[in-house]
Amino acid sequence: MTDNITSVGGGGRPEAGVSALKGRTGAGAPAETRGRTTIADGVVAKIAGMAAREVSGIHNLGAGMARAFGAMREHVPGGGAGAVTRGVKVEVGERQAAVDLAVVVEYGVSIVDVTGDVRTNVIGAVERMTGLEVVEVNIAVADVHLPDEEEEAGPDEGRVR
């Protein structure tokens, strides 16, 4: 987001509706210069989490205990809202954002390639949707999901059918 800086000519009083610091104001000013947009950290975290999950080779986000507690929370009514942001930490400034991810990759994939794809996808999604410059995406590979590992039983899987 950039401010429109308008120089005031003639050395006298500024023209009506023109500010030397913020550009044109009032009814004649472009809509994008009238007001300020702030984006919450949680919004950026959700975008980054969704973008990371879209990459082939990513099994899940979050590290050991966070995943375990998150899986338990998802079974509690109203507790699954944080699943999208599990394993995602962000810092958001006025014009820039930094993202930290903890990921679980599928066994057999190239971790270097997958993390590169995650980084590219997260940067593209956050910058496109928010207009913020992503200065870094740090990725910690917390685990490798093996093909024979069982997932936690879902809420509809009981002992008796």
DSSP file (Angstrom, degrees, kcal/mol; ACC not computed):
  #  RESIDUE AA STRUCTURE BP1 BP2  ACC     N-H-->O    O-->H-N    N-H-->O    O-->H-N    TCO  KAPPA ALPHA  PHI   PSI    X-CA   Y-CA   Z-CA
    1    1 A M              0   0    0      0, 0.0     2,-0.4     0, 0.0   130,-0.0   0.000 360.0 360.0 360.0 126.0    0.0    0.0    0.0
    2    2 A T        -     0   0    0     93,-0.0     2,-0.3     0, 0.0    93,-0.0  -0.902 360.0-125.0-119.5 147.8    1.6    3.3   -1.0
    3    3 A D        -     0   0    0     -2,-0.4     2,-0.8     1,-0.0    20,-0.1  -0.691  24.4-124.6 -86.3 141.3    0.6    6.8   -0.1
    4    4 A N        -     0   0    0     18,-0.5     2,-0.6    -2,-0.3    -1,-0.0  -0.785  26.7-159.7 -85.6 114.6    0.0    9.2   -3.0
    5    5 A I        -     0   0    0     -2,-0.8     2,-0.5    17,-0.2    16,-0.1  -0.857   6.7-168.2-100.6 123.6    2.2   12.2   -2.4
    6    6 A T        -     0   0    0     13,-0.6     2,-0.3    -2,-0.6    17,-0.2  -0.935  14.4-138.5-114.1 127.0    1.2   15.3   -4.2
    7    7 A S        -     0   0    0     -2,-0.5     2,-0.6    14,-0.0    14,-0.0  -0.646  17.6-132.6 -83.4 142.5    3.5   18.3   -4.5
    8    8 A V        -     0   0    0     -2,-0.3     3,-0.5     6,-0.1     2,-0.1  -0.845  24.5-152.1 -98.7 118.8    1.8   21.6   -4.0
    9    9 A G        +     0   0    0     -2,-0.6     3,-0.5     1,-0.2     6,-0.1  -0.320  66.0  41.5 -86.3 168.8    2.7   24.1   -6.7
   10   10 A G  S    S-     0   0    0      1,-0.2    -1,-0.2    -2,-0.1     3,-0.1   0.302  98.0-107.8  82.8  -9.7    2.9   27.9   -6.6
   11   11 A G  S    S+     0   0    0     -3,-0.5    -1,-0.2     1,-0.2    -2,-0.1   0.439  92.5  93.6  69.9  -3.7    4.4   28.2   -3.2
   12   12 A G  S    S-     0   0    0     -3,-0.5    -1,-0.2     1,-0.3     3,-0.1   0.098  88.2 -30.5 -98.2-147.6    1.1   29.4   -1.8
   13   13 A R  S    S-     0   0    0     -3,-0.1    -1,-0.3     1,-0.1     3,-0.1  -0.409  71.2-104.2 -68.2 143.8   -1.8   27.7   -0.2
   14   14 A P        -     0   0    0      0, 0.0    -1,-0.1     0, 0.0     3,-0.1  -0.344  42.5 -98.2 -64.9 151.3   -2.6   24.1   -1.3
   15   15 A E    >   -     0   0    0      1,-0.1     3,-1.7     2,-0.1     2,-0.1  -0.299  52.4 -83.5 -64.5 155.8   -5.5   23.7   -3.6
   16   16 A A  T 3  S+     0   0    0      1,-0.3    -1,-0.1    -3,-0.1     3,-0.1  -0.394 116.2  17.1 -62.1 134.4   -8.8   22.6   -2.0
   17   17 A G  T 3  S+     0   0    0      1,-0.2     8,-2.8    -3,-0.1     2,-0.5   0.546 100.8 109.8  82.2   7.4   -8.9   18.8   -1.5
   18   18 A V  E <   -A   24   0A   0     -3,-1.7     2,-0.4     6,-0.2     6,-0.2  -0.971  46.6-167.6-120.5 127.6   -5.1   18.3   -1.9
   19   19 A S  E  >  -A   23   0A   0      4,-1.8     4,-1.5    -2,-0.5   -13,-0.6  -0.915  22.9-139.0-110.7 137.7   -2.9   17.4    1.0
   20   20 A A  T  4 S+     0   0    0     -2,-0.4   -14,-0.1     1,-0.2    -1,-0.1   0.716 103.3  37.8 -66.7 -19.0    0.9   17.6    0.7
   21   21 A L  T  4 S+     0   0    0      2,-0.2    -1,-0.2   -16,-0.1   -14,-0.0   0.808 126.6  25.9-101.4 -36.1    1.2   14.3    2.6
   22   22 A K  T  4 S-     0   0    0      1,-0.3   -18,-0.5   -17,-0.1    -2,-0.2   0.411  94.4-126.2-116.2   3.0   -1.7   12.1    1.5
   23   23 A G  E  <  -A   19   0A   0     -4,-1.5    -4,-1.8   -17,-0.2    -1,-0.3  -0.461  66.0  -3.1  84.3-160.9   -2.7   13.1   -2.0
   24   24 A R  E     -A   18   0A   0     -6,-0.2     2,-0.3    -2,-0.1    -6,-0.2  -0.380  66.8-175.4 -69.2 143.0   -6.2   14.1   -3.0
   25   25 A T        +     0   0    0     -8,-2.8     3,-0.4    -2,-0.1     2,-0.1  -0.839  38.3  40.8-128.8 169.6   -8.9   13.8   -0.5
   26   26 A G  S >  S-     0   0    0     -2,-0.3     3,-1.6     1,-0.2    -2,-0.0  -0.383 108.3 -31.3  89.9-168.0  -12.6   14.3   -0.6
   27   27 A A  T 3  S+     0   0    0      1,-0.3    -1,-0.2    -2,-0.1     4,-0.0   0.757 133.2  54.0 -62.7 -28.5  -15.2   13.3   -3.2
   28   28 A G  T 3  S+     0   0    0     -3,-0.4    -1,-0.3     2,-0.1    -2,-0.1   0.549  86.9 102.1 -85.1  -5.9  -12.9   13.6   -6.1
   29   29 A A  S <  S-     0   0    0     -3,-1.6     5,-0.1     1,-0.1    -4,-0.1  -0.461  84.6 -97.6 -78.7 148.5  -10.2   11.3   -4.7
   30   30 A P    >   -     0   0    0      0, 0.0     3,-1.7     0, 0.0     4,-0.3  -0.333  32.9-118.9 -60.9 146.8   -9.9    7.7   -6.0
   31   31 A A  G >  S+     0   0    0      1,-0.3     3,-1.5     2,-0.2    -2,-0.1   0.844 109.5  62.4 -58.5 -36.8  -11.6    5.2   -3.7
   32   32 A E  G 3  S+     0   0    0      1,-0.3    -1,-0.3     4,-0.0    -3,-0.0   0.643 102.5  51.2 -69.1 -11.8   -8.4    3.3   -2.9
   33   33 A T  G <  S+     0   0    0     -3,-1.7     2,-1.1     1,-0.1    -1,-0.3   0.444  87.8  91.4-100.4  -1.2   -6.9    6.4   -1.3
   34   34 A R  S <  S-     0   0    0     -3,-1.5     2,-0.2    -4,-0.3    -1,-0.1  -0.736  94.7 -16.1 -98.8  89.5   -9.9    7.1    1.0
   35   35 A G  S    S-     0   0    0     -2,-1.1     2,-0.4     2,-0.0     0, 0.0  -0.592  77.6 -80.9 114.5-174.9   -9.2    5.3    4.2
   36   36 A R        -     0   0    0     -2,-0.2     2,-0.5     2,-0.0    -3,-0.0  -0.974  23.8-149.3-135.1 142.2   -7.0    2.6    5.6
   37   37 A T        -     0   0    0     -2,-0.4     2,-0.4     2,-0.0    -2,-0.0  -0.953  12.1-171.1-113.9 129.1   -7.1   -1.2    5.5
   38   38 A T        -     0   0    0     -2,-0.5     2,-0.5     0, 0.0    56,-0.1  -0.947   8.7-153.4-117.3 143.5   -5.7   -3.3    8.2
   39   39 A I        -     0   0    0     -2,-0.4    -2,-0.0    54,-0.2    91,-0.0  -0.968  17.2-129.0-120.1 123.5   -5.4   -7.1    8.0
   40   40 A A    >>  -     0   0    0     -2,-0.5     4,-1.5     1,-0.1     3,-0.7  -0.306  19.1-119.3 -70.0 151.7   -5.4   -9.2   11.1
   41   41 A D  H 3> S+     0   0    0      1,-0.2     4,-2.5     2,-0.2     5,-0.2   0.878 113.5  59.4 -55.8 -40.3   -2.7  -11.8   11.8
   42   42 A G  H 3> S+     0   0    0      1,-0.2     4,-2.2     2,-0.2    -1,-0.2   0.825 101.2  53.9 -61.5 -33.1   -5.3  -14.5   11.8
   43   43 A V  H <> S+     0   0    0     -3,-0.7     4,-2.2     2,-0.2    -1,-0.2   0.939 110.9  44.8 -66.5 -47.0   -6.4  -13.7    8.3
   44   44 A V  H  X S+     0   0    0     -4,-1.5     4,-2.6     1,-0.2    -2,-0.2   0.885 111.8  54.0 -64.5 -38.8   -2.8  -14.0    7.0
   45   45 A A  H  X S+     0   0    0     -4,-2.5     4,-2.6     2,-0.2    -1,-0.2   0.904 108.8  48.4 -62.9 -41.9   -2.4  -17.3    9.0
   46   46 A K  H  X S+     0   0    0     -4,-2.2     4,-2.5     2,-0.2     5,-0.2   0.923 112.3  48.1 -64.5 -44.0   -5.5  -18.8    7.4
   47   47 A I  H  X S+     0   0    0     -4,-2.2     4,-2.4     1,-0.2    -2,-0.2   0.935 114.2  46.5 -61.4 -46.0   -4.4  -17.8    3.9
   48   48 A A  H  X S+     0   0    0     -4,-2.6     4,-2.2     1,-0.2    -2,-0.2   0.901 112.5  50.4 -64.3 -41.4   -0.9  -19.2    4.5
   49   49 A G  H  X S+     0   0    0     -4,-2.6     4,-2.0     2,-0.2    -1,-0.2   0.914 112.6  45.5 -63.9 -44.1   -2.3  -22.5    6.0
   50   50 A M  H  X S+     0   0    0     -4,-2.5     4,-1.2     1,-0.2    -2,-0.2   0.916 113.0  50.5 -65.4 -42.6   -4.6  -23.1    3.1
   51   51 A A  H  < S+     0   0    0     -4,-2.4     4,-0.4    -5,-0.2    -2,-0.2   0.879 110.6  49.4 -64.4 -38.0   -1.9  -22.3    0.6
   52   52 A A  H >< S+     0   0    0     -4,-2.2     3,-1.2     1,-0.2    -1,-0.2   0.896 108.4  52.9 -67.7 -39.9    0.5  -24.7    2.3
   53   53 A R  H 3< S+     0   0    0     -4,-2.0    -1,-0.2     1,-0.2    -2,-0.2   0.743  98.1  66.6 -68.4 -22.7   -2.1  -27.5    2.4
   54   54 A E  T 3< S+     0   0    0     -4,-1.2     2,-0.3    -3,-0.2    -1,-0.2   0.691  80.2  99.0 -70.3 -18.0   -2.7  -27.2   -1.4
   55   55 A V  S X  S-     0   0    0     -3,-1.2     3,-1.6    -4,-0.4     2,-0.2  -0.551  80.7-118.9 -79.9 130.1    0.8  -28.4   -2.2
   56   56 A S  T 3  S+     0   0    0     -2,-0.3     3,-0.1     1,-0.2    61,-0.1  -0.450  99.7  37.3 -64.7 133.4    1.2  -32.0   -3.2
   57   57 A G  T 3  S+     0   0    0      1,-0.3    49,-2.6    -2,-0.2     2,-0.6   0.227  85.8 113.9 105.1 -12.8    3.4  -33.8   -0.7
   58   58 A I  E <   +B  105   0B   0     -3,-1.6    -1,-0.3    47,-0.2    47,-0.2  -0.831  38.2 179.0 -91.5 121.9    2.2  -32.0    2.3
   59   59 A H  E     -     0   0B   0     45,-3.0     2,-0.3    -2,-0.6    46,-0.2   0.881  61.8 -31.1 -86.6 -43.5    0.4  -34.4    4.6
   60   60 A N  E     -B  104   0B   0     44,-1.5    44,-2.9     2,-0.1    -1,-0.3  -0.961  55.9-112.8-163.6 171.3   -0.5  -32.0    7.4
   61   61 A L  E     +B  103   0B   0     -2,-0.3    42,-0.3    42,-0.2    26,-0.2  -0.897  67.9  52.6-116.3 151.2    0.6  -28.9    9.3
   62   62 A G  S    S-     0   0    0     40,-3.4     2,-0.3    -2,-0.3    80,-0.2  -0.153  73.9 -94.5 109.0 157.0    1.7  -28.7   12.9
   63   63 A A    >>  -     0   0    0     -2,-0.1     4,-2.4    79,-0.1     3,-0.8  -0.698  55.1 -73.4-105.6 160.9    4.3  -30.5   15.1
   64   64 A G  H 3> S+     0   0    0     -2,-0.3     4,-2.1     1,-0.3     3,-0.2   0.620 124.8  28.0 -12.9 -82.3    3.8  -33.5   17.3
   65   65 A M  H 3> S+     0   0    0      1,-0.2     4,-2.9     2,-0.2     5,-0.3   0.855 119.5  56.1 -66.3 -36.2    1.9  -32.2   20.4
   66   66 A A  H <> S+     0   0    0     -3,-0.8     4,-2.3     1,-0.2    -1,-0.2   0.906 109.7  47.0 -62.5 -40.0    0.2  -29.4   18.5
   67   67 A R  H  X S+     0   0    0     -4,-2.4     4,-2.5     2,-0.2    -2,-0.2   0.904 112.4  50.0 -66.4 -40.9   -1.3  -31.9   16.0
   68   68 A A  H  X S+     0   0    0     -4,-2.1     4,-1.8    -5,-0.3    -2,-0.2   0.937 114.7  42.4 -64.3 -47.4   -2.4  -34.2   18.8
   69   69 A F  H  X S+     0   0    0     -4,-2.9     4,-2.6     1,-0.2    -1,-0.2   0.886 113.8  53.6 -66.4 -37.4   -4.1  -31.5   20.7
   70   70 A G  H  X S+     0   0    0     -4,-2.3     4,-1.9    -5,-0.3    -2,-0.2   0.896 106.8  51.2 -63.0 -40.5   -5.6  -30.1   17.5
   71   71 A A  H  X S+     0   0    0     -4,-2.5     4,-0.6     2,-0.2    -1,-0.2   0.891 112.3  46.8 -64.1 -39.3   -7.0  -33.5   16.6
   72   72 A M  H >< S+     0   0    0     -4,-1.8     3,-0.9     1,-0.2     4,-0.5   0.903 110.4  53.1 -68.1 -40.4   -8.7  -33.7   20.0
   73   73 A R  H >< S+     0   0    0     -4,-2.6     3,-1.2     1,-0.2     6,-0.3   0.844 100.4  61.5 -63.1 -34.3  -10.0  -30.1   19.7
   74   74 A E  H 3< S+     0   0    0     -4,-1.9     6,-0.3     1,-0.3    -1,-0.2   0.762  99.5  56.1 -65.5 -24.0  -11.6  -31.0   16.3
   75   75 A H  T << S+     0   0    0     -3,-0.9    -1,-0.3    -4,-0.6    -2,-0.2   0.616  91.9  84.3 -82.9 -12.9  -13.8  -33.6   18.1
   76   76 A V  S X  S-     0   0    0     -3,-1.2     3,-2.7    -4,-0.5     4,-0.4  -0.771  97.2-102.2 -89.5 130.8  -15.1  -31.0   20.5
   77   77 A P  T 3  S+     0   0    0      0, 0.0    -2,-0.1     0, 0.0    -1,-0.1  -0.293 107.2   6.1 -54.3 127.6  -18.1  -28.9   19.1
   78   78 A G  T 3  S+     0   0    0     -4,-0.2     3,-0.4     1,-0.1    -4,-0.1   0.459 106.1 101.6  79.5   1.4  -16.8  -25.5   18.1
   79   79 A G    X   +     0   0    0     -3,-2.7     3,-0.6    -6,-0.3    -5,-0.2   0.562  60.4  73.3 -95.2  -8.8  -13.2  -26.5   18.7
   80   80 A G  G >   +     0   0    0     -4,-0.4     3,-1.6    -6,-0.3     4,-0.3   0.380  64.2  99.2 -88.1   6.0  -12.1  -27.2   15.2
   81   81 A A  G >  S+     0   0    0     -3,-0.4     3,-0.5     1,-0.3    -1,-0.2   0.790  79.9  54.2 -64.4 -27.5  -11.9  -23.6   14.1
   82   82 A G  G X> S+     0   0    0     -3,-0.6     4,-0.8     1,-0.2     3,-0.6   0.414  78.0  97.6 -87.2   2.9   -8.1  -23.4   14.6
   83   83 A A  G X4 S+     0   0    0     -3,-1.6     3,-0.5     1,-0.2    -1,-0.2   0.852  79.9  54.7 -61.3 -35.0   -7.4  -26.4   12.4
   84   84 A V  G <4 S+     0   0    0     -3,-0.5    -1,-0.2    -4,-0.3    -2,-0.1   0.839 114.4  39.5 -68.1 -32.3   -6.5  -24.2    9.4
   85   85 A T  G X4 S+     0   0    0     -3,-0.6     3,-2.1    -4,-0.2    -1,-0.2   0.415  82.4 123.8-100.5   1.5   -4.0  -22.2   11.3
   86   86 A R  T << S+     0   0    0     -4,-0.8     3,-0.1    -3,-0.5    16,-0.1  -0.457  83.4  17.0 -63.0 130.0   -2.4  -25.1   13.3
   87   87 A G  T 3  S+     0   0    0      1,-0.2    15,-2.2    -2,-0.2     2,-0.4   0.540 106.5 108.5  83.9   7.7    1.3  -25.1   12.5
   88   88 A V  E <   +C  101   0B   0     -3,-2.1     2,-0.4    13,-0.2    -1,-0.2  -0.972  39.2 174.6-122.9 128.6    1.2  -21.5   11.2
   89   89 A K  E     -C  100   0B   0     11,-2.7    11,-3.2    -2,-0.4     2,-0.3  -0.997  10.5-177.1-128.2 137.7    2.6  -18.5   12.9
   90   90 A V  E     -C   99   0B   0     -2,-0.4     2,-0.4     9,-0.2     9,-0.2  -0.942  21.7-155.6-133.1 155.0    2.7  -15.0   11.3
   91   91 A E  E     -C   98   0B   0      7,-2.3     7,-2.3    -2,-0.3     2,-0.5  -0.997  20.2-167.1-124.8 125.4    3.9  -11.6   12.0
   92   92 A V  E     +C   97   0B   0     -2,-0.4     5,-0.2     5,-0.2     2,-0.1  -0.957   9.0 175.7-120.7 125.9    2.1   -8.8   10.1
   93   93 A G        -     0   0    0      3,-3.4   -54,-0.2    -2,-0.5    39,-0.0  -0.271  52.4 -79.7-105.0-162.6    3.2   -5.2    9.8
   94   94 A E  S    S+     0   0    0      1,-0.1     3,-0.1    -2,-0.1   -55,-0.1   0.867 124.0   3.1 -69.7 -36.4    1.7   -2.4    7.9
   95   95 A R  S    S+     0   0    0      1,-0.1    38,-2.7    37,-0.1     2,-0.3   0.467 125.3  54.4-128.9  -7.4    3.2   -3.4    4.6
   96   96 A Q  E     - d   0 133B   0     36,-0.2    -3,-3.4    38,-0.1     2,-0.3  -0.899  52.6-164.9-134.1 158.8    5.0   -6.7    5.2
   97   97 A A  E     -Cd  92 134B   0     36,-2.4    38,-2.4    -2,-0.3    39,-0.7  -0.989   5.5-158.3-140.6 150.1    4.4  -10.2    6.6
   98   98 A A  E     -Cd  91 136B   0     -7,-2.3    -7,-2.3    -2,-0.3     2,-0.4  -0.985  13.6-158.5-126.5 141.0    6.6  -13.1    7.8
   99   99 A V  E     -Cd  90 137B   0     37,-2.5    39,-2.8    -2,-0.4     2,-0.4  -0.964   8.9-168.0-126.1 135.0    5.3  -16.7    8.0
  100  100 A D  E     -Cd  89 138B   0    -11,-3.2   -11,-2.7    -2,-0.4     2,-0.4  -0.990  14.5-173.3-119.0 130.2    6.6  -19.6   10.0
  101  101 A L  E     -Cd  88 139B   0     37,-3.0    39,-3.0    -2,-0.4     2,-0.5  -0.954  19.2-159.0-125.4 142.4    5.2  -23.1    9.1
  102  102 A A  E     - d   0 140B   0    -15,-2.2   -40,-3.4    -2,-0.4     2,-0.3  -0.991  29.8-177.6-114.2 121.2    5.6  -26.5   10.7
  103  103 A V  E     -Bd  61 141B   0     37,-2.5    39,-2.7    -2,-0.5    40,-1.1  -0.831  29.4-145.9-124.1 157.1    4.8  -29.2    8.2
  104  104 A V  E     -Bd  60 143B   0    -44,-2.9   -45,-3.0    -2,-0.3   -44,-1.5  -0.992  26.4-157.5-116.8 122.7    4.5  -33.0    7.9
  105  105 A V  E     -Bd  58 144B   0     38,-2.0    40,-3.4    -2,-0.5   -47,-0.2  -0.658  21.4-103.9-101.1 157.0    5.5  -34.3    4.5
  106  106 A E  E >   - d   0 145B   0    -49,-2.6     3,-1.3    -2,-0.2    40,-0.2  -0.517  44.9-100.4 -73.5 143.9    4.6  -37.5    2.8
  107  107 A Y  T 3  S+     0   0    0     38,-2.3    -1,-0.1     1,-0.2     3,-0.1  -0.424 104.9  27.7 -64.1 137.2    7.3  -40.2    2.8
  108  108 A G  T 3  S+     0   0    0      1,-0.4    -1,-0.2    -2,-0.1     2,-0.2   0.225  90.7 115.0  98.5 -13.5    9.2  -40.5   -0.5
  109  109 A V  S <  S-     0   0    0     -3,-1.3     2,-0.7   -52,-0.1    -1,-0.4  -0.535  77.2-102.0 -87.4 157.5    8.8  -36.9   -1.7
  110  110 A S     >  -     0   0    0     -2,-0.2     4,-2.9     1,-0.2     5,-0.2  -0.693  27.5-157.7 -77.2 114.1   11.7  -34.5   -2.1
  111  111 A I  H  > S+     0   0    0     -2,-0.7     4,-2.7     1,-0.2     5,-0.3   0.885  92.2  53.8 -61.3 -38.9   11.6  -32.3    1.0
  112  112 A V  H  > S+     0   0    0      2,-0.2     4,-1.8     1,-0.2    -1,-0.2   0.928 112.5  43.2 -62.1 -45.3   13.5  -29.6   -0.8
  113  113 A D  H  > S+     0   0    0      2,-0.2     4,-2.4     1,-0.2    -2,-0.2   0.926 115.3  48.5 -66.9 -44.4   11.1  -29.5   -3.8
  114  114 A V  H  X S+     0   0    0     -4,-2.9     4,-2.6     1,-0.2    -2,-0.2   0.928 112.8  46.8 -63.9 -45.3    8.0  -29.7   -1.5
  115  115 A T  H  X S+     0   0    0     -4,-2.7     4,-2.6    -5,-0.2    -1,-0.2   0.864 111.3  52.5 -67.4 -33.1    9.2  -26.9    0.8
  116  116 A G  H  X S+     0   0    0     -4,-1.8     4,-2.3    -5,-0.3    -1,-0.2   0.914 111.1  47.0 -63.9 -42.0   10.1  -24.8   -2.3
  117  117 A D  H  X S+     0   0    0     -4,-2.4     4,-2.7     2,-0.2    -2,-0.2   0.892 112.2  50.1 -66.1 -39.7    6.6  -25.3   -3.7
  118  118 A V  H  X S+     0   0    0     -4,-2.6     4,-3.0     2,-0.2     5,-0.3   0.945 110.5  49.7 -62.2 -47.6    5.0  -24.5   -0.3
  119  119 A R  H  X S+     0   0    0     -4,-2.6     4,-2.4     1,-0.2     5,-0.2   0.925 113.4  46.1 -57.5 -46.6    7.1  -21.3   -0.1
  120  120 A T  H  X S+     0   0    0     -4,-2.3     4,-2.4     1,-0.2    -1,-0.2   0.917 114.9  46.6 -62.9 -44.7    6.1  -20.2   -3.6
  121  121 A N  H  X S+     0   0    0     -4,-2.7     4,-2.5     2,-0.2     5,-0.2   0.905 113.8  47.3 -66.9 -42.0    2.4  -21.0   -3.1
  122  122 A V  H  X S+     0   0    0     -4,-3.0     4,-2.7    -5,-0.2     5,-0.3   0.936 113.4  47.5 -65.9 -46.5    2.2  -19.2    0.3
  123  123 A I  H  X S+     0   0    0     -4,-2.4     4,-2.5    -5,-0.3     5,-0.3   0.940 114.1  47.8 -60.1 -46.8    4.0  -16.1   -0.9
  124  124 A G  H  X S+     0   0    0     -4,-2.4     4,-2.3    -5,-0.2     5,-0.2   0.920 114.7  44.8 -60.6 -45.8    1.8  -15.9   -4.0
  125  125 A A  H  X S+     0   0    0     -4,-2.5     4,-2.6     2,-0.2     5,-0.3   0.936 116.0  44.8 -66.8 -47.0   -1.4  -16.4   -2.1
  126  126 A V  H  X>S+     0   0    0     -4,-2.7     4,-2.2    -5,-0.2     6,-0.6   0.931 117.1  44.6 -65.2 -44.8   -0.6  -14.0    0.7
  127  127 A E  H  X5S+     0   0    0     -4,-2.5     4,-1.6    -5,-0.3    -1,-0.2   0.905 116.3  46.8 -67.3 -39.6    0.7  -11.3   -1.6
  128  128 A R  H  <5S+     0   0    0     -4,-2.3    -2,-0.2    -5,-0.3    -1,-0.2   0.914 119.7  38.0 -67.8 -42.3   -2.2  -11.7   -4.1
  129  129 A M  H  <5S+     0   0    0     -4,-2.6    -2,-0.2    -5,-0.2    -1,-0.2   0.788 131.5  23.3 -82.9 -27.5   -4.9  -11.7   -1.5
  130  130 A T  H  <5S-     0   0    0     -4,-2.2    -3,-0.2    -5,-0.3    -2,-0.2   0.688  87.2-130.0-112.7 -23.1   -3.6   -9.1    1.0
  131  131 A G     << +     0   0    0     -4,-1.6     2,-0.2    -5,-0.5    -4,-0.2   0.469  63.5 135.6  80.2   1.0   -1.2   -6.8   -1.0
  132  132 A L        -     0   0    0     -6,-0.6     2,-0.6   -36,-0.1    -1,-0.3  -0.551  60.3-120.1 -80.0 147.9    1.4   -7.4    1.8
  133  133 A E  E     -d   96   0B   0    -38,-2.7   -36,-2.4    -2,-0.2     2,-0.8  -0.791  21.7-140.9 -85.0 123.9    5.0   -8.1    0.8
  134  134 A V  E     -d   97   0B   0     -2,-0.6   -36,-0.2   -38,-0.2     3,-0.1  -0.784  19.3-176.3 -87.4 113.5    6.0  -11.5    2.3
  135  135 A V  E     -     0   0B   0    -38,-2.4     2,-0.3    -2,-0.8   -37,-0.2   0.769  63.9  -1.8 -85.3 -26.6    9.6  -11.0    3.4
  136  136 A E  E     -d   98   0B   0    -39,-0.7   -37,-2.5     2,-0.0     2,-0.4  -0.971  45.8-159.8-162.1 149.7   10.2  -14.7    4.5
  137  137 A V  E     -d   99   0B   0     -2,-0.3     2,-0.5   -39,-0.2   -37,-0.2  -0.929  19.7-166.0-129.4 106.4    8.5  -18.1    4.8
  138  138 A N  E     -d  100   0B   0    -39,-2.8   -37,-3.0    -2,-0.4     2,-0.5  -0.807   5.3-163.7 -95.6 130.8   10.4  -20.3    7.3
  139  139 A I  E     -d  101   0B   0     -2,-0.5     2,-0.6   -39,-0.2   -37,-0.2  -0.965   9.8-167.9-122.4 125.8    9.5  -24.0    7.1
  140  140 A A  E     -d  102   0B   0    -39,-3.0   -37,-2.5    -2,-0.5     2,-1.0  -0.957  18.1-143.1-108.6 118.8   10.2  -26.6    9.8
  141  141 A V  E     +d  103   0B   0     -2,-0.6   -37,-0.2   -39,-0.2     3,-0.1  -0.732  23.8 178.0 -81.9 107.9    9.7  -30.1    8.6
  142  142 A A  E     -     0   0B   0    -39,-2.7     2,-0.3    -2,-1.0   -38,-0.2   0.722  56.5 -10.4 -86.9 -24.2    8.3  -31.6   11.9
  143  143 A D  E     -d  104   0B   0    -40,-1.1   -38,-2.0   -80,-0.1     2,-0.4  -0.986  54.9-122.7-166.3 165.6    7.6  -35.2   10.7
  144  144 A V  E     -d  105   0B   0     -2,-0.3     2,-0.6   -40,-0.2   -38,-0.2  -0.993  27.4-136.4-120.2 126.5    7.4  -37.6    7.7
  145  145 A H  E     -d  106   0B   0    -40,-3.4   -38,-2.3    -2,-0.4    -2,-0.0  -0.740  18.4-148.2 -86.5 119.8    4.1  -39.4    7.3
  146  146 A L    >   -     0   0    0     -2,-0.6     3,-1.6   -40,-0.2   -40,-0.0  -0.616  18.8-121.5 -86.7 146.8    4.7  -43.1    6.4
  147  147 A P  T 3  S+     0   0    0      0, 0.0    -1,-0.1     0, 0.0    -2,-0.0   0.808 111.1  48.9 -58.4 -31.8    2.2  -44.9    4.2
  148  148 A D  T 3  S+     0   0    0      2,-0.1     2,-0.2     0, 0.0    -3,-0.0   0.448  83.4 112.9 -91.2   0.9    1.4  -47.5    6.8
  149  149 A E    <   -     0   0    0     -3,-1.6     2,-0.3     1,-0.1    -4,-0.0  -0.539  66.5-128.9 -73.0 136.3    0.8  -45.1    9.6
  150  150 A E        -     0   0    0     -2,-0.2     2,-0.1     1,-0.1     3,-0.1  -0.632  15.1-129.2 -86.8 142.9   -2.9  -45.0   10.7
  151  151 A E        -     0   0    0     -2,-0.3     3,-0.1     1,-0.1     2,-0.1  -0.470  39.9 -84.7 -80.2 160.5   -4.7  -41.8   11.0
  152  152 A E        -     0   0    0     -2,-0.1    -1,-0.1     1,-0.1     2,-0.1  -0.415  57.4 -96.0 -62.7 141.9   -6.6  -40.9   14.2
  153  153 A A        -     0   0    0      1,-0.1    -1,-0.1    -2,-0.1    -3,-0.0  -0.374  41.5-124.2 -63.4 135.5  -10.1  -42.5   14.1
  154  154 A G    >   -     0   0    0      1,-0.1     3,-1.3    -3,-0.1    -1,-0.1  -0.241  25.9-101.8 -74.5 168.6  -12.7  -40.0   12.9
  155  155 A P  T 3  S+     0   0    0      0, 0.0    -1,-0.1     0, 0.0    -2,-0.1   0.754 121.1  52.6 -66.1 -23.6  -15.8  -39.2   14.9
  156  156 A D  T 3  S+     0   0    0      1,-0.1     2,-0.9     2,-0.1    -3,-0.0   0.500  87.0  93.4 -92.1  -2.5  -18.0  -41.5   12.8
  157  157 A E    <   +     0   0    0     -3,-1.3     2,-0.2     2,-0.0     4,-0.1  -0.796  55.2 163.6 -94.0 105.9  -15.7  -44.5   13.2
  158  158 A G        -     0   0    0     -2,-0.9    -4,-0.1     2,-0.2    -2,-0.1  -0.496  50.3-107.0-110.2-177.9  -17.0  -46.5   16.1
  159  159 A R  S    S+     0   0    0     -2,-0.2     2,-0.4     1,-0.1    -1,-0.1   0.826 102.6  49.0 -77.8 -33.2  -16.5  -50.1   17.4
  160  160 A V              0   0    0      1,-0.1    -2,-0.2    -3,-0.0    -1,-0.1  -0.887 360.0 360.0-115.3 138.3  -19.9  -51.3   16.4
  161  161 A R              0   0    0     -2,-0.4    -1,-0.1    -4,-0.1    -2,-0.0   0.364 360.0 360.0-119.0 360.0  -21.6  -50.8   13.0
